[in-house]
Amino acid sequence: MFFAKDYPLKDLAVELDTGQGTELIGTVMLNIVDGWGQREIAQQAKGVEGNLGWSFDPAYGGKGYATEAVRAAIGLCFGPLGLHRVTAECFAANEPSWRLMERLGMRKEFQGRKDSLHRSGEWMDSMGYALLAEEWTG
């Protein structure tokens, strides 16, 4: 598996080398945002936090591809990009996503009540996770 795009990060295609070429199996998205800071030091909080998201073809679930890809993205965030913090959110009903976050050492920071609109038109609960650079063990 490899990322199909280079820096700067934004949306990364995740492709699987099948031995007969590559096949797109998912994406990992990164949005770099400002952290919160008081006015006197707000400049130091610019571009220090990454918000990750991902989407993978369910046919490839349970094979570790999403874990590998998101782990690599977190490594880029805390390595070359030098970010302070990474966050990710998902629908509370999306157990594979929140289990992935926990597997990678992210801690649950909130659960929202019917705060996220699903493509079905239903308002659903959400969960938010985070990880600090100093907590990352790679």
Helices and strands as residue ranges (DSSP letters): E 2-3, E 11-17, E 22-33, G 39-45, E 49-56, G 58-60, H 65-78, E 85-91, H 95-103, E 107-117, E 123-132, G 133-135
